[in-house]
Amino acid sequence: MATERLRLRTVGIDIGTTTSHLIFSEIVLERQGILLSSAYGVVERHVSHRSDVTLTPYATGRQIDTEALGAFIERSYAEAGWTPDDVDTGAVITTGEAARQQNASAIVALFSGQAGKFVCATAGHHLESLLAAHGSGAARMSRSAATPLVLNVDIGGGTTKLAVCRDGRVLETAALDIGARLFSWDPADATGTIRTATPAGVRVAAEAGIRIEVGDRRNERTLEAVALRIADLALSVPTGKPIDDPAVWLTDPLTTPGPFPILMFSGGVGEYINGWQDGEFGDLGRLLGRAIALRTTDFTVLRPVESIRATCIGASQYTVQVSGDTLFLSDPDLLPLRNLAAVAVHPTAANAEAIAAEIRRGITRLDRGDGIFALAVRWRHGSTYAALHALCAGIAEGTRGRLAAGRPLVVVLDADVAGIVGQILESELRLGVPLVCVDQIALSDLDFIDIGAVVPERAVVPVVVKSLVFSER
């Protein structure tokens, strides 16, 4: 019975272009069934400490000062009363400039001593949108019959992330090239001299009939006009108005038609919209928050669980499951595999074309351009040959050209059909890549998994699921 409940200490660390912060949490996990192979679920979650939100330090224009960042993280641990040895698991999420290869590598090095504990995820626009939608609570709120469709709008320093949520799932994500730090200045500088002006800021200002350059003195009325233009762009999607200028989109536009009457705002600007912040930090945040708040009276605006910390609310939840009896391995030497990001698909029918399209969308949504992922399939369409052949045909087409060279295709199914799926993919469809198929494991977006080597004489493999944990408050 001692193993039926686990208590873990977790840390979530969000390092972004503009700000960085940490959340220290304690979570309790409990087995959800009586079988020893059943998964653990989070039944309690308590935030022990929220660090200060600091401006991400830079040594040069685009290179993060990892020494200063490390000092901030160390200080945050001390303020929380924790040490790295106290931590069971955690997640480091890097976004924007922090996700650039040079910066990401240096940040990961900060946690090299805890490599087995932390999941390090680089979040592109789609993944950051997905994280924000879960961390804010928008995905959870969309389970309610009263709020079946929720658009999460996460407005940060450089970008605005959009996520369409229905029935507890994120259906679609996108991002806009607008945010609060298109222009910035030193709030301690009495002259208010403009220090940075991004290309997006110059473009938006020009659309508002304004010209602002680095070195100009800050003009409140001019900046208000820019903030109003950004607010109009940010609310175009919620109101169902098309954004005709392709330069505004950082991703493909959303295909779900608006308007979206139910909104949730997160991100740094969300702090102002939700009435949690009124300070000024040398950017357009306060002006933009006010402008958006005045324009949302015709919407139902839900209060988020977290706003600026939405992408940070997760740490890591480790669950150990096993897959055996019907697993498929084209070569046992393929194992072990570590830190595979799950691309979750939920086929609504045994239709190969539709399954392939959903797989391609899933890979895009999680920004898995490196070709290293595990395809996680929730299968509800039986074990007949015709149905499984359609599934396999969809997998073959949906993953074609999307796997890293020499990497196996990893398929994780919740249904007891891995052996048949593996045989169809290898023998009938002749996929031509190494295959690992395991079953009776349920994964979702934001999960990362380790698949261990085959346990001798038992023909099973251990699977460690590392999930970003979100509050259910």
Phi, psi and omega in degrees: 000338181297332182271359179286336178232131178239139176244123184235148171258130186230154176229131172249129183234122180245117180242110185241180180303317187258313186230161175222147180196166182229153171230130179253125186224158169240130180235150176243127178248144182223140176299138183265003178206181183268346180284144182294337181272359182289153187279159171274146174233151180284122180249341177217145176212127182230123176279115182278325184199138172249125179288169169298156171265117184248151172292129180301124185281141179238136176278322175228192184306316185234000182260122182289140177277092185292334178294313178294322179295317178299322178295321178296316180296317179298319179294323179294320175301315182297319180293330177281346184077022180247161169237161177305329180291339179284344190271131177272325185196165180187174179223137174247116180252120177249137181225162175057228182298329179294338182273354176301147190307313182297316180291315182299319180297318180293323179292316178301323180298332178298334184248018183300330180285347180237032187303327181284344183265326190257139166266127178251115184239129173269120185258113169281190185299317183291314181293322178296321176298318180295315178300314182297321182295323178283316183293328179285337184099002182296319180298316180296318182296334182287355175286339185284141177296334180283336181225067187286341180225116184235133173257117175271129180243107183254110185251114180251205182286319184245340185221162173239121183257139182240138178219125178268121185242132177214137176054037178080004181240153172269113184278325189201147180225158177197173181212147179245150182271057178218150179185189187279339184250036172294330170229143179213162181208168178274114183296342179275350181276116183298332181282340180066035183291132178293123183260325179227144175219109182283159175304322178296321178296316179299320180294314181295318178299319179297323177296332178271005180075029186232146174239121179232132180231157175301133183101343177292151173284142181294133178236115187301316182293322178295315180293326176298320179296321177294317179299321178297320179294319177296319179298318178299318179293316182297330182264003179298314181295311178304324181275355179084014179271135180288146172259104188283333183281112182295340181294339181285332183273130173268345178229182169296146178296159173297143177261342177293122184289141173272187000283165178245101185286342182247119185237155168224135182249132175226188185086178181300319180290331176301331177301322179285316182299322181275001176078022182260353183213142175221006179283169180239129188238034175075030177207190185273007188307309183294315180297319181292319178300317179295317182297319180289318181302322180289341184257007184248019182293337180269002179252159166269114182254115180273146178277131182280160172293314177224154180243279180293336180263017185301320181279354184256351191295336179280152164241248172209138178246122180259126172232141180249125177231172177230151175231132181202189179067301185244017179290161180229126176230121176289336177204116181302337180288353175295335183264150007275162174236142186233147171051053174270126177282133182279131171254102188274132175230144182231077184304132179272350178200163178276069183236115187299317182296316180294322179295317179299318180296320180293323178296315180298319177296319180297318178295319178296319183299324181265008176055041181271061178290346180278353178074015181246106183199169172242128179278115184256114187249122168268113189247122183235024190237026170083177184243023175291155182300316182299317181293315182289328177294321177297318177300313183294321177297320177295320178297316181299315182286320184291332181260358183301125179076007185247004178262142175295147182303129178080356181271145178283156168277120180253119179244125180243118183245148175274342178269161187273062187222017186298320182299314180294316179300315179299318181293319179296315180297318184278311190272321184267313181271349176047059185299326175079017176230157175300146186233137170228115179236121177235156184225178183061029177236122180259122179238160176227167169307146180084358174274146170236141182231150167248134175245116183279174178291158179299132178286121183305138174069000180241347177055037176233160175235139175280140179236122177256120181258123180244108187249142169289127187262132180239145182296143177254020180295000000 
